[in-house]
Amino acid sequence: MTVSRTTLPSGLRIVTEEVSTVRSVAFGIWANVGSRDESPKVAGASHFLEHLLFKGTTNRSALDISAAIDAVGGEMNAFTGKEYTCFYARVIDSDFSIAAEVICDMIRDSIIRAEDVDSERTVVLEEIAMRDDDPSDLVHDLFAETLYGDTPVGRPILGTVDSITNMSRKSVHDYYKKKYLPENLVIAVAGNIKHERVVEQVTKLLGSFLDSSAKPAALRPTKKVVAQGKGEIGLIYRKSEQANILLGFPSIDRNDERRFALSVLTSALGGGMSSRLFQEVREKRGLAYSVYASMQQFAGAGILSLYAGCNPDKGNEVTAIFRDVLADVIQSGLSDEELERAKGQVAGSMVLGQEDTGSRMVRIGKSELVYGEIKSMDEILANVRAVDQRAIGELAQEIFSVQPALAIVGPYKKSEKFAAAVAR
């Protein structure tokens, strides 16, 4: 398995990982644009545009786009984050050209017709409604807003009902032309393919789109984003059978070398059935079915959070258990057994996650776009294995010694009952 990289004079970067033992190829184009790049007026534009690029180009209708990949048994999709957008297709190796043609066409020559903007606007509004009807999803957006406020990091990727309703075709089209430039793009390909063929094919397909001369876009600045909501409680009332509770803290950003220790700490807290949270909340007390810890990292910002869905009558008890678990980690750290188990879980999940070409494409594409380098799996695993008790203890002390923010979606009209647990 070989990772190769080429930068064209236009600033477009092409990275590939050749895996000669498989019969598939994943082709992805990563754009250095996400919801963090939007003003409040065009909130949700990156995600809206993700939808619209599937609606047709100067060469293909929406049906032609989907039918081309369906006809060869492939899969095609896209996703938008706060800092990037990715369009991809996965096909058998002999159909690589079809995947490359379709995705490159979408990125280069999308029309974004007014009628498509209007029809897809309704689809995005339905997606927002679906998010609002799923408390376990909604609570994550509520938490980001509670912790980081009305900032690019705090705003939801989907935008708001008002911003999507009022977004014009011109706003979206201008956003497309401004952001989707060669220097802002990374093409990532993984599978049974040769790097030279990818470079040749992409250069041919994009043609005059690559005529400009530019350097690749610089990495996002890592100026620290201030978490304004420490100690705050965000509450959305829903007449539901469960309370969805998310307790979290501002954490280290994605360029911090301690991110490997953070992965291990997060896993030990709530990454599996043997984790602290699973044992304390579910196994010992039977208070929740779903309980876990998760982390998010951005340029200049990060989040480490604990989640549980529980009986509303037990919400305060679960929140108190969260604080007890964290207090114990601050005071006593992890046991040697917990540390080794968490390191093993992180390492194993990373390796197992690279068993398909789609996952490999995501790894190399995202790494090139957000880090400007692609670490080998051996390097990453060595960093995980190097995590020790001191690193965990110092990180836990730094993150958990400040007041958390709390987000709750459930049948509560007032948040006062949770104030004591947050203020501890």
Secondary structure, 3 states (H helix, E strand, C coil): CEEEEEECCCCCEEEEEECCCCCEEEEEEEECCCHHHCCHHHCCHHHHHHHHCCCEECCCEHHHHHHHHHCCCCEEEEEECCCCEEEEEEEEHHHHHHHHHHHHHHHHHECCCHHHHHHHHHHHHHHHHHHHCCHHHHHHHHHHHHHHCCCCCCCCCCCCHHHHHHCCHHHHHHHHHHHCCHHHEEEEEEECCCHHHHHHHHHHHHHHHHCCCCCCCCCCCCCCCCCCCCCCEEEEECCCCCEEEEEEEECCCCCCCCHHHHHHHHHHHHCCCCCHHHHHHHHCCCCEEEEEEEEEEECCEEEEEEEEEECHHHHHHHHHHHHHHHHHHHHHCCCHHHHHHHHHHHHHHHHHCCCCHHHHHHHHHHHHHHCCCCCCHHHHHHHHHCCCHHHHHHHHHHHHCCCCEEEEEECCCCCHHHHHHHHC
